[in-house]
Amino acid sequence: MIKIFGIKNCDTMKKAFRWLDDNNLEYSFHDYKKEGLDEATAKAWVDELGWENIINKRGTTWRKLDEETKGTMDNNNAVHIMMTQPSIIKRPLLVVKKSIYLGFDAENYAQKLL
């Protein structure tokens, strides 16, 4: 089973949902805004992918952070920020078995999920 993490009203999430639906793939959705994110999960993702990949530096949540927070970002700080401001996490994040796929890329999804 595919587990997809993100925020329901995000355009990139909508593309991912549409792709999964069009390809008849079952998935469960975890909405950060409604369900939050636990520390162990955030830490596991950061340990595997690195904070630089998980944190969306192009989004408004990152831009709203103060310069000191941005300048001192590391794995531990990223986990804390991810838990308190989950919209900073790149979307979508898919977990399939023990693999993590970050972002939406139809070609990559087709190679990895079909």
Rosetta silent file (secondary structure, phi, psi, omega in degrees, C-alpha in Angstrom):
SEQUENCE: MIKIFGIKNCDTMKKAFRWLDDNNLEYSFHDYKKEGLDEATAKAWVDELGWENIINKRGTTWRKLDEETKGTMDNNNAVHIMMTQPSIIKRPLLVVKKSIYLGFDAENYAQKLL
SCORE:     score description
SCORE:     0.000 S_00000001
   1 L     0.000  140.885  177.731    0.000    0.000    0.000 S_00000001
   2 E   -91.502  134.214  173.466    1.158    3.507   -0.838 S_00000001
   3 E  -115.024  124.678 -178.122    0.982    6.134    1.868 S_00000001
   4 E  -112.587  129.324 -178.021    0.975    9.706    0.597 S_00000001
   5 E  -111.225  140.267  176.943    1.784   12.602    2.921 S_00000001
   6 E   166.133 -152.932 -178.644    0.981   16.235    2.289 S_00000001
   7 L  -125.195  128.545 -170.131   -1.696   18.911    2.384 S_00000001
   8 L   -55.083  -42.187 -172.684   -4.991   18.289    0.613 S_00000001
   9 L   -89.150   11.215  178.831   -5.400   21.631   -1.194 S_00000001
  10 L   -77.161  132.949 -178.842   -1.850   21.749   -2.638 S_00000001
  11 H   -59.826  -39.994  179.686   -1.793   21.751   -6.467 S_00000001
  12 H   -66.648  -36.323  176.195    1.121   19.301   -6.618 S_00000001
  13 H   -62.770  -42.467 -179.575   -0.744   16.967   -4.282 S_00000001
  14 H   -60.699  -38.701  177.098   -3.769   17.125   -6.582 S_00000001
  15 H   -63.117  -43.759 -179.683   -1.566   16.070   -9.516 S_00000001
  16 H   -64.870  -45.174  177.715   -0.226   13.132   -7.515 S_00000001
  17 H   -58.023  -46.199 -178.854   -3.722   12.050   -6.397 S_00000001
  18 H   -60.344  -44.586 -179.948   -4.943   12.253  -10.003 S_00000001
  19 H   -62.535  -46.552  179.773   -1.983   10.195  -11.257 S_00000001
  20 H   -61.537  -44.058  179.031   -2.476    7.524   -8.586 S_00000001
  21 H   -63.923  -45.542 -179.144   -6.230    7.390   -9.300 S_00000001
  22 H   -61.979  -26.846 -179.442   -5.706    7.267  -13.086 S_00000001
  23 L  -100.530   13.288  176.252   -3.326    4.332  -12.597 S_00000001
  24 L    52.587   40.570  178.046   -5.704    2.522  -10.224 S_00000001
  25 L   -99.265  130.340  177.611   -3.202    2.487   -7.369 S_00000001
  26 L   -77.043  142.555  178.643   -4.550    2.205   -3.833 S_00000001
  27 E  -153.260  159.913  169.622   -3.201    4.684   -1.336 S_00000001
  28 E  -117.731  147.655 -175.095   -3.894    6.199    2.038 S_00000001
  29 E  -112.606  132.208  175.572   -3.507    9.911    2.613 S_00000001
  30 E  -114.377  111.734 -179.526   -1.972   11.564    5.670 S_00000001
  31 E   -90.092  112.601 -179.661   -2.810   15.271    5.879 S_00000001
  32 H   -56.222  -40.520 -175.541   -0.136   17.095    7.884 S_00000001
  33 H   -63.864  -38.160 -177.358   -2.476   19.977    8.658 S_00000001
  34 H   -90.642  -38.426 -172.114   -5.119   17.737   10.224 S_00000001
  35 H  -104.521  -10.560 -178.840   -3.081   14.824   11.570 S_00000001
  36 L    71.065 -167.090 -179.822    0.280   16.442   12.312 S_00000001
  37 L  -147.082  131.774 -179.814    3.577   14.598   12.106 S_00000001
  38 L   -86.100  156.029 -174.638    5.336   12.647   14.815 S_00000001
  39 H   -61.595  -40.703 -177.708    8.977   13.189   15.660 S_00000001
  40 H   -61.984  -41.882  178.984   10.098    9.622   14.871 S_00000001
  41 H   -66.013  -48.059  179.431    8.690    9.824   11.330 S_00000001
  42 H   -58.071  -44.825 -179.189   10.171   13.281   10.692 S_00000001
  43 H   -63.934  -42.635  179.515   13.566   12.131   12.001 S_00000001
  44 H   -60.995  -42.436  179.298   13.527    8.968    9.873 S_00000001
  45 H   -64.982  -45.292 -179.603   12.798   10.991    6.728 S_00000001
  46 H   -65.105  -40.927  178.314   15.503   13.547    7.479 S_00000001
  47 H   -61.285  -38.450 -177.659   18.004   10.791    8.315 S_00000001
  48 H   -79.691  -42.479 -172.297   17.285    9.060    5.009 S_00000001
  49 H  -106.119  -15.997 -176.252   16.926   12.022    2.650 S_00000001
  50 L    83.631  142.234 -176.973   18.692   14.907    4.439 S_00000001
  51 H   -61.547  -31.790 -177.547   17.001   18.115    5.528 S_00000001
  52 H   -62.320  -28.525  179.293   18.097   19.870    2.337 S_00000001
  53 H   -88.089  -34.073 -175.760   15.856   17.549    0.312 S_00000001
  54 H   -77.755  -39.606 -175.998   12.884   17.418    2.697 S_00000001
  55 E   -79.455  129.202  179.146   12.566   21.149    3.416 S_00000001
  56 L   -86.464  100.652 -178.659   10.881   23.156    0.654 S_00000001
  57 L   -80.673   -4.225 -179.546   13.029   26.270    0.344 S_00000001
  58 L   -96.484   -9.040 -175.608   10.867   27.625   -2.470 S_00000001
  59 L   -89.572  169.050 -177.937    7.673   27.855   -0.430 S_00000001
  60 H   -68.455  -30.571  179.924    6.230   30.651    1.653 S_00000001
  61 H   -61.698  -43.629  177.717    6.776   28.779    4.938 S_00000001
  62 H   -64.254  -45.189 -177.089   10.555   28.818    4.361 S_00000001
  63 H   -63.528  -28.526 -179.135   10.523   32.462    3.260 S_00000001
  64 H   -79.934  -13.288  178.301    8.669   33.453    6.439 S_00000001
  65 L   -68.146  147.735  176.994   11.347   31.915    8.696 S_00000001
  66 L   -71.244  158.175 -175.067   13.753   34.359   10.288 S_00000001
  67 H   -61.628  -34.895  179.417   17.283   34.486    8.892 S_00000001
  68 H   -63.888  -43.059  179.081   18.817   32.967   12.033 S_00000001
  69 H   -62.954  -45.136  178.789   16.580   29.894   11.744 S_00000001
  70 H   -61.865  -43.470 -175.956   17.426   29.520    8.060 S_00000001
  71 H   -70.269  -23.259 -178.558   21.129   30.013    8.723 S_00000001
  72 L  -107.671   14.960 -178.434   21.294   27.437   11.502 S_00000001
  73 L   -62.773  131.333  173.561   19.165   24.785    9.793 S_00000001
  74 L  -147.443 -174.709 -176.957   20.433   21.269   10.339 S_00000001
  75 H   -58.632  -44.432 -178.407   18.831   17.841   10.713 S_00000001
  76 H   -65.842  -45.152  178.752   17.677   18.444   14.301 S_00000001
  77 H   -64.363  -37.210 -179.821   16.243   21.901   13.588 S_00000001
  78 H   -62.253  -42.166  178.900   14.552   20.577   10.449 S_00000001
  79 H   -60.159  -45.341  179.641   12.737   17.880   12.450 S_00000001
  80 H   -61.770  -46.789  179.914   11.470   20.504   14.890 S_00000001
  81 H   -63.046  -41.067  179.834   10.317   22.834   12.094 S_00000001
  82 H   -60.665  -36.123 -178.784    8.654   19.941   10.244 S_00000001
  83 H   -76.373  -36.366 -177.360    6.617   19.094   13.327 S_00000001
  84 H   -88.118  -27.856 -179.539    5.580   22.665   14.121 S_00000001
  85 L  -135.478   71.909 -173.220    5.165   23.879   10.516 S_00000001
  86 H   -61.579  -17.632  177.985    4.492   20.814    8.352 S_00000001
  87 H   -67.550   -6.088  177.970    3.757   22.922    5.268 S_00000001
  88 H   -79.920  -12.447 -178.537    7.543   23.347    4.989 S_00000001
  89 E   -79.140  133.597  176.648    7.883   19.712    3.900 S_00000001
  90 L   -58.036  144.707 -177.425    8.180   19.162    0.145 S_00000001
  91 L  -127.818  154.392  -15.317    5.059   17.594   -1.265 S_00000001
  92 L   -76.301  163.654  173.067    3.986   15.007   -1.953 S_00000001
  93 E  -120.306  118.431 -179.648    5.991   12.502    0.025 S_00000001
  94 E  -106.905  136.774  173.146    5.153    8.888   -0.789 S_00000001
  95 E  -115.929  120.766  179.262    6.134    5.914    1.305 S_00000001
  96 E  -127.817  112.467 -172.487    5.982    2.596   -0.511 S_00000001
  97 L    56.520 -113.313  179.953    7.178   -0.358    1.535 S_00000001
  98 L  -111.552   11.392 -179.674   10.492    1.033    2.821 S_00000001
  99 E  -100.397  147.371  178.601   11.137    3.487   -0.018 S_00000001
 100 E  -118.835  131.008  175.977   10.439    7.228    0.079 S_00000001
 101 E  -119.659  128.574 -173.965    9.629    9.271   -3.025 S_00000001
 102 E  -113.765  131.847  179.528    9.644   13.032   -2.728 S_00000001
 103 L    84.885  170.937  178.344    7.826   15.406   -5.046 S_00000001
 104 L  -108.360  124.645  175.265    5.620   14.626   -8.042 S_00000001
 105 L  -147.281  105.079 -174.132    7.162   13.300  -11.228 S_00000001
 106 H   -55.406  -41.526 -178.523    4.827   11.199  -13.390 S_00000001
 107 H   -65.427  -44.023  178.050    7.695    9.476  -15.194 S_00000001
 108 H   -64.338  -42.634  177.177    9.434    8.573  -11.936 S_00000001
 109 H   -57.453  -46.064 -177.995    6.137    7.373  -10.429 S_00000001
 110 H   -60.597  -42.391 -179.931    5.561    5.163  -13.492 S_00000001
 111 H   -67.111  -39.865 -172.443    9.032    3.617  -13.182 S_00000001
 112 H   -90.677  -28.944 -169.562    8.815    3.044   -9.441 S_00000001
 113 H  -109.535  -17.704 -177.701    5.133    2.305   -8.809 S_00000001
 114 L   -97.705    0.000    0.000    3.774    0.471  -11.862 S_00000001
